[in-house]
Amino acid sequence: MNTSRLNIIKESFDNIPIAVCFFDSRGIVRLINRQMLQLTAQLLGSHVQSLSELHYILHNPPPSVEQLSDAPFIYRFPDGKIHRFSEEAVTDSEGSVFTQVIASEVSELIDMQNELCADNLRLSEANHRARLLYENMAEIVREEEILAMKMRIHDDIGHSILSARQALQKNESLEAIRANAAVWEKSIELLNHAN
């Protein structure tokens, strides 16, 4: 391959939007793009030279890089971006085996996952409150029915008192007064029963 074609391939590889590098069967870097160079420089303070060096620093990141997960390897870098490192064996057309390491930016996915967890927590709390309300529904309905009955009895007692008063003022018969008193007594009995 001529030099200009190799430069075009390297330039294209450098412009891939994810960080990627390839290590040979001995664990030596064979191809690495700019994004991976930048990430490994933040992890190591220099550029990664071997797969074992990368493994070590992924297990022991510097204080400036926060490890969010170790399976898969997910890190928050000082710029706030979150990257997920993955490793895979690949074979070329000649049968040589290489180890490909990719660091994908997953900041938006992590943010969406955090929002989803917060939403799930809110839904769980709302579900718990709804379950408590459902469990207490019979008691709430019973109390509302008792309150409605007490209000109706109270109205009946008030009506009976007014009727008795009018009967006494109009000098109605003793039968009419007794009829009003019976309604009054029945209402008081129902009120006592409700209590």
C-alpha positions as CSV (number, residue, x, y, z in Angstrom):
1,M,0.0,0.0,0.0
2,N,1.3,3.4,-0.8
3,T,1.8,6.1,1.9
4,S,-1.0,8.4,0.7
5,R,-3.5,5.6,0.9
6,L,-2.3,4.7,4.4
7,N,-2.6,8.3,5.4
8,I,-6.2,8.4,4.1
9,I,-7.1,5.3,6.0
10,K,-5.5,6.6,9.2
11,E,-7.3,10.0,8.8
12,S,-10.6,8.2,8.3
13,F,-9.9,6.1,11.3
14,D,-9.1,9.1,13.4
15,N,-12.4,10.8,12.4
16,I,-14.6,7.9,13.6
17,P,-16.8,9.4,16.3
18,I,-16.0,6.7,18.9
19,A,-12.6,5.9,20.6
20,V,-11.1,2.7,19.2
21,C,-7.8,0.9,19.2
22,F,-6.5,-2.5,18.2
23,F,-3.9,-4.6,20.0
24,D,-2.0,-7.5,18.4
25,S,-1.8,-11.0,19.9
26,R,1.1,-9.9,22.2
27,G,-1.1,-7.0,23.5
28,I,0.9,-4.2,21.8
29,V,-1.1,-1.3,20.2
30,R,-1.2,-1.6,16.5
31,L,-3.8,1.0,15.6
32,I,-5.4,3.7,17.8
33,N,-7.5,6.8,16.9
34,R,-7.3,10.3,18.3
35,Q,-10.4,9.9,20.5
36,M,-8.8,6.8,22.2
37,L,-5.5,8.7,22.5
38,Q,-7.2,11.5,24.4
39,L,-9.1,9.2,26.7
40,T,-6.1,7.1,27.6
41,A,-4.0,10.2,28.1
42,Q,-6.7,11.3,30.7
43,L,-6.5,7.8,32.3
44,L,-2.7,7.3,32.2
45,G,-1.3,10.7,31.8
46,S,0.3,9.4,28.6
47,H,-0.7,7.3,25.7
48,V,-1.5,3.6,26.2
49,Q,1.1,1.2,24.8
50,S,-0.2,-2.2,25.8
51,L,-3.5,-4.0,26.5
52,S,-2.2,-5.0,30.0
53,E,-1.5,-1.3,30.7
54,L,-5.1,-0.4,29.6
55,H,-6.5,-3.2,31.8
56,Y,-4.6,-2.0,34.8
57,I,-5.7,1.6,34.4
58,L,-9.4,0.6,33.8
59,H,-9.3,-1.3,37.1
60,N,-7.4,1.6,38.9
61,P,-8.5,4.9,37.3
62,P,-7.0,8.2,38.5
63,P,-9.1,10.3,41.0
64,S,-10.0,12.7,38.1
65,V,-11.9,9.9,36.4
66,E,-14.9,8.4,38.2
67,Q,-15.7,4.7,37.7
68,L,-19.4,4.3,37.5
69,S,-19.5,0.6,36.8
70,D,-16.9,-2.2,36.4
71,A,-19.1,-4.6,34.4
72,P,-19.2,-3.1,31.9
73,F,-16.5,-0.6,32.4
74,I,-18.2,2.8,32.5
75,Y,-16.4,6.1,33.5
76,R,-17.2,9.7,33.9
77,F,-14.3,11.9,32.6
78,P,-13.4,15.4,33.9
79,D,-15.3,17.0,31.0
80,G,-18.5,15.3,32.3
81,K,-18.7,12.9,29.4
82,I,-19.4,9.2,30.2
83,H,-17.6,6.5,28.2
84,R,-18.2,2.7,28.2
85,F,-15.2,0.6,27.4
86,S,-15.7,-2.8,25.7
87,E,-13.3,-5.4,24.4
88,E,-13.7,-7.9,21.6
89,A,-11.4,-10.3,19.7
90,V,-11.4,-9.8,15.9
91,T,-9.7,-11.7,13.2
92,D,-8.3,-10.2,10.0
93,S,-8.5,-11.8,6.5
94,E,-5.1,-13.5,7.1
95,G,-6.3,-15.2,10.3
96,S,-4.4,-12.9,12.7
97,V,-6.3,-12.2,15.9
98,F,-6.4,-8.7,17.4
99,T,-8.1,-7.3,20.4
100,Q,-10.4,-4.4,19.7
101,V,-11.2,-1.9,22.5
102,I,-13.9,0.6,21.9
103,A,-14.9,3.5,24.2
104,S,-18.4,4.7,23.3
105,E,-19.8,7.9,24.8
106,V,-22.9,6.9,26.7
107,S,-23.6,10.2,28.5
108,E,-27.1,10.6,27.0
109,L,-28.0,7.0,27.7
110,I,-26.9,7.2,31.3
111,D,-28.9,10.5,31.7
112,M,-32.0,8.8,30.3
113,Q,-31.4,5.8,32.5
114,N,-31.2,8.0,35.6
115,E,-34.4,9.8,34.5
116,L,-36.1,6.5,34.0
117,C,-35.0,5.3,37.5
118,A,-36.3,8.5,39.0
119,D,-39.6,8.1,37.1
120,N,-39.9,4.5,38.2
121,L,-39.3,5.6,41.8
122,R,-42.1,8.2,41.6
123,L,-44.4,5.6,40.0
124,S,-43.6,3.1,42.7
125,E,-44.4,5.7,45.4
126,A,-47.7,6.7,43.6
127,N,-48.5,3.0,43.3
128,H,-47.9,2.5,47.0
129,R,-50.2,5.4,47.9
130,A,-52.9,4.1,45.5
131,R,-52.6,0.6,47.1
132,L,-53.0,2.1,50.6
133,L,-56.0,4.1,49.4
134,Y,-57.5,1.0,47.9
135,E,-56.9,-1.0,51.1
136,N,-58.6,1.7,53.1
137,M,-61.4,2.3,50.5
138,A,-64.0,0.2,52.4
139,E,-63.4,2.2,55.6
140,I,-63.6,5.5,53.8
141,V,-66.8,4.5,52.1
142,R,-68.3,3.3,55.4
143,E,-67.4,6.6,57.1
144,E,-68.9,8.6,54.3
145,E,-72.1,6.6,54.5
146,I,-72.3,7.0,58.3
147,L,-71.7,10.8,57.9
148,A,-74.5,11.0,55.2
149,M,-76.8,9.0,57.5
150,K,-76.0,11.3,60.5
151,M,-76.7,14.4,58.4
152,R,-80.0,12.9,57.2
153,I,-81.0,12.0,60.8
154,H,-80.0,15.5,62.0
155,D,-82.2,17.0,59.3
156,D,-85.1,14.6,60.4
157,I,-84.7,15.6,64.0
158,G,-84.6,19.3,63.1
159,H,-87.8,18.8,61.0
160,S,-89.5,16.9,63.9
161,I,-88.6,19.6,66.3
162,L,-90.0,22.3,64.0
163,S,-93.2,20.2,63.4
164,A,-93.6,19.6,67.2
165,R,-93.2,23.3,67.9
166,Q,-95.7,24.3,65.2
167,A,-98.1,21.6,66.5
168,L,-97.8,23.1,70.1
169,Q,-98.2,26.6,68.8
170,K,-101.3,25.7,66.8
171,N,-102.7,23.7,69.7
172,E,-103.1,20.6,67.5
173,S,-104.4,17.4,68.9
174,L,-102.4,15.1,71.2
175,E,-102.3,12.5,68.4
176,A,-100.4,14.9,66.0
177,I,-97.9,15.8,68.8
178,R,-97.4,12.1,69.5
179,A,-96.8,11.4,65.8
180,N,-94.1,14.1,65.7
181,A,-92.6,12.8,68.9
182,A,-92.4,9.3,67.5
183,V,-90.5,10.5,64.4
184,W,-88.2,12.4,66.7
185,E,-87.6,9.3,68.9
186,K,-87.0,7.2,65.9
187,S,-84.4,9.7,64.5
188,I,-82.7,9.8,67.9
189,E,-82.6,6.0,68.1
190,L,-81.1,5.8,64.6
191,L,-78.5,8.4,65.6
192,N,-77.6,6.5,68.7
193,H,-77.4,3.3,66.6
194,A,-75.1,5.0,64.1
195,N,-72.8,6.1,66.9
